[in-house]
Amino acid sequence: MVGIPSDITANCDGGNIPQPAVVTATDNCDNSVQVTFVETKVDSTCPDSYTLNRVWTATDNCGNTVSGKQTISVGDVTPPEFVSTPVDLTVECDGVPNQANVVAVDDCDANVTVTFNQVITNGACTDSYVITRTWIAIDNCANANTCPKNHSTRYKTSCTGWRSNGHYCEL
């Protein structure tokens, strides 16, 4: 048999899965050897991963057979990407923004799950703290990407009027 392709690994978007090869066979006695092709798909535990088994079988006019196989492992190994994320900020206590709506996309999963977690860490002085907000994007093959953002807060000092640094402060 001639033309059996090598085993390959392909991305789940299907863009690099080749068409089945044209395989030929020769025989010492038969000038028209029949080559049949069968492709089977074996699903994985991940919805965007599977295996394609391609088998070509050559049969001569006496019923002698020989087979060749190509295995294509298709999978999602790329984590989702964030397309919108908030920036790190330093704000006054009353200026802490609400949780942002963060979006992530994936090359295989159209419905990426984005979860949110928030941790507050006290700062060096009263009413000073850091809010660390973390978004985690997970696709349906458990590939994950994390986006941590910090919102630092500081309290207003006890002053009324202009500070020496040129900022106005009221309490």
N, C-alpha and C positions, 0 to 999 in steps of 0.2 A: 504494500500500500504506500502511496505517495501523497503527501500533502496534509498529514495529521498535524494540526497546530500544537504548539506547546501549551501547557497549563498557564493560566494567567490569573491575576487579581484585578478586579474592576470596581469602580466606585458605584454606589447605589443609584446614581442619577441615570445610569444606563448609557451615557455618552461614549464610553470607551469599550462597550461590549461589541466585539466584531460579529459580523454575519457568519454563519457556518461556512467553513471552507469547502471548496470543491475537491474531493478526495478521489483519486483514481487507483486502480489495481490492475496488475497484469498477472497472467498465468501461462505456464509452458504449453498447455493444451487448449485453453479456452481464450478466444480472441475478444470476447465480449463479457467480461466479468461484471456482475451486478454489484453495485455498491449502494447500500441502504444507509440512511441516517436517522437516528433517533436522539431527541433531546429531552431530558427530564429535568424538572426543577425540584430541588429539595429545599424546603423552607427551613429557616433557622428560628431560634427563639426571639430574635430581633426582627420586627416587621420589615425593615429595610435591608436585611441580609439574607442571602440564599446561595445555593450552589447550583450551577448548571452543569450537568453531565452530558457531554456530547459523545455519542458512540457511532462510529462508522463500521459497517460490517461488509466485507467483500465475500461473495459466494460464487464459485465457479459452477460449470454445468454438471459437475459430479457431486455437488453438495458440500465440497470442502469450503470451510470458512476461516477467515482471519478477521480480527477486530482491532481497532485503534480507538483510543479515548482521549478526550480533552476535558479537563475540569476547569471551570471558571468560577472562582470564589468571588461573589459579589457582596460588598459590605459597606456599611456606614462607619467610617473611622474618624470622621471630621466633626469636632464639636460645633455647636451653633455659634453664630457671631452676633454680637450686640450691634444694633443699628441706631439706637438712641440711648444715651446714658447722661445722667446729670454730671456736673462738674464738682470738684471739691470746692467747698466754700468756707469762709470764716465770717460769721454773722453775730449780731447782737442776740441776746437771749430771746427776744420777741420776734426775731427774724428767721427762725428755723423754717425752712420750706417743708411743705408736705411731701410725703413719699411720691417720687416721680413714677410715671408710667413708662417702664422700660420695655423695649421690644427687642426680640432676637429672631434671627432667621437661620434656617438650616438648608443645606443642599439636598437633603432627602426627606426631611420631616416638615410638612406644611403647618403643623400645630405644635410648635416648641412650647414647652412648659417653662414659665419664668416664675421662680419663687423669690421671696423677699425675707430678709432677716435684719434686725436692727439691734445694735449693742451700744449702750451708753457708758462711757468711761469718764469718771470724774477728773477734773483738771486740778491744777495746783492751788487754785483759790476758789472761794465760794462762788456759786453760780457759773463756774467755768467747767465746761465738759466737751467731750468729743462724741458725736453720734457717728458710728460706723454703720452705714447701710450697705448691705451686700445683696446683690441680685445673682441668682444662679439660673442659668438656662440649661435645660436638659432635653435632649431629643429622645425619640422613642427607642433608640439603641443604647441609651444610658451614657452617651457622650455629653460631657458637661463643660461649661465655661462660666467663670466667676467675674463679677464686676463689683469690686468694693469701692465705696466713695465715703469720704470723711466730711462731716459738717462740724466745724469747730465753733464753739460759742464763747463769748466773753461777756462779762457783765459791765454795765455802765458804771463808771466811777462816780463818786459823790461830788459832783460839781454842777454849777449852773452858769451858763455863759460860754465864752470862748476859751478853749484850752490853748496851751502854748503851741500845740502842733497844728492849730488852725481849725480844729473841728469843734462844733457846738455840741454841748452835752447838757441834758436835763435829766433830773430824777424826779 
